Amino acid sequence: MAIPRVQATAAARQLIHSLQEQHGELIFHQSGGCCDGSQPMCFEKGDFRIGSSDVGLGSIEGCPFWMSKDQFAYWQHTQLTIDVVAGRGASFSLEIPTGQRFITKSRIFTDEEISDLEPLRYAED
């Protein structure tokens, strides 16, 4: 079984399920922008345009997780864990009204894991 590049904590999964009940299909995107843009942002499917400058790392709770290629260059050797903390979410992210926000935690892949990672996706796939 391939090692996931992105996963979610139980708290993040619970918030995702709540957002799915309210909004339907969701996607995540993490850009390399400053401030809020450097945290994972959650959108209704179709409300954020994935382009040729994005790479798909996998999915969490059925929600595709995308990252800008420039940002991925820095994070490619790490497994991302999406978690939730109290506070205001990113400007356009769906969790804003909940009083919680998604955050990214990471750890470096082991040498053994590097050879067995989930494949990447690209917008044109």
N, C-alpha and C positions, 0 to 999 in steps of 0.2 A: 504494500500500500504506500502510495506517495506521501511524502511529508508536506503538510499544508504550509503555504507561505503566509497565510493569514488565518486567524482563528478568533474566537470571542469568548469572553468570560461568561459565567452564568448570568451576572447582572446585565451585561450588554445584550445577551440573547433575550432576556426577559423584556428589555426596553425595545429591542427590534420587533419582537412579537406584538407588543402593544402598538407600535407604529404601523406594523403591517395590518392590524385589525382596523386602524383608522384610515390608512392611506392606500392599502393594496400593495402591489409590487414595488420594491425599493431597490436602490443602488447606493453604493458608497463610493466616494471619490476623495482622495487625499492628494492635494496639489503641493507644489513647492513654494507656495506663496508665503507672505509674511503673516504674522498675527493669526487670525482665525483660519486662514487658508492652509496652515500647516497641520491642522488637526483633521481627522476624518469627518467628512460631512455626508449626511444622509439625505437622499432626495427621492421623491416619487419617480418611478421609472418613466423616462421620457422628459423629465423636467431639467435634466442636465445632459448636455450633448457630449458624448464620448467621441474623441477625435483621434487622429493619427499620432498625436503626441502623448497618448495614454496607453498604459499597459495593464491588462487584467491579471491580478495576482491570485484569484480564486474567488470563493464566495463564503459568506457567513450567513447561516440560516436562510439559504436560498437567495441571498442578495449578492449580486456581483460586486466585487471590490476592485476599483480602478485606482491607479496612481499615475501621475505625470511621469513620463520617461526620465526627465531630468531628476526628479525626486527619487525614482527607483534606482538610479545610478548610485545613490548614497545608501539605500536601504536593501540592496539586492542580496546581501549576505546575512540578512536578519529575518527571523520569523516575527511577524507582527501579531500582537494580541490586542484586540480592541476591547476596551473596558469602558466603564462609566464612572463619572465622579459628579458630585453636586456642583452646580454652577450653570451659568448661561452658556448655551451652545453657540456654535458658529453662526454667523449672520443669516445664512439661508438654510441651515440644517433643520430637519423636521423635529428634532428633540427640544428645540428652544422652549416651548411652553411647559415642558415637563419638570423644569428645574434641575435637569441633569444634562451632562454633555459627554459625548464620546471622546475618548483619548486613545492614543496609540502607545503601547509599551512594546519593547523589542528585546530580542536576545539573538546573539550570533549563532548561526547554524554550526553544528559540528562538521568535521570533515566527512564523516559517514553520511550525514544528512544531505550534504550538498549534492551528492550523486543520485539522490532519490527524491528530488523536489517535484511538486506538482508543476506541470507545464504552464508557461505564461500564455496569455491571450492577447491578441491585438485587435483593435477596432475593426479592421477589415476582415477578421475571421468570421 
